[in-house]
Structures are given as structure tokens and as C-alpha cells.
């Protein structure tokens, strides 16, 4: 899901948590949200056909998580 979609779902009360974690290739960080049905969604890049958006820094990933609307962000090292 892209940022705008995630914001809309958050505003509707459909998201319950967010985690920032290392990308699976170890080249950056990803934002993963969990919805109210306990399904996880990775933030995707715009116009990427659902490819995960990889942030170069932790602060950029956390900023995007807070832009969704979250005020509490969990960071996982592995």
C-alpha cells in the first residue's frame, strides 16, 4: 500500500500498529503496518506495482510511519 492509502485506512481506524525494520536485502529500511485483521502490509513505492519502498535511513522510515498517523513506532533490528 502506498502512503496515501495507508493514511486513509489509518484515519478509518483500520490499522493498529507499525514496525520499521531492515529490508530483507539489508540495503535500507521498510515500514510494515498491521491492520485490524492482523494482516501485515509493507509500504510500497509510488507507481511500483506493489514493490516495497526501501528507505535509506531509519529517520526517513520513521517519518513516513508518523505521516501515516502513528505516534508510536516499533523498530526491529532483525
Secondary structure, 3 states (H helix, E strand, C coil): CCHHHHHHHHHCCCEEEEEEEECCCCCCEEEEEEECCCCEEECECCCCCCCECCECCHHHHHHHHHHHCCCCCEEECC
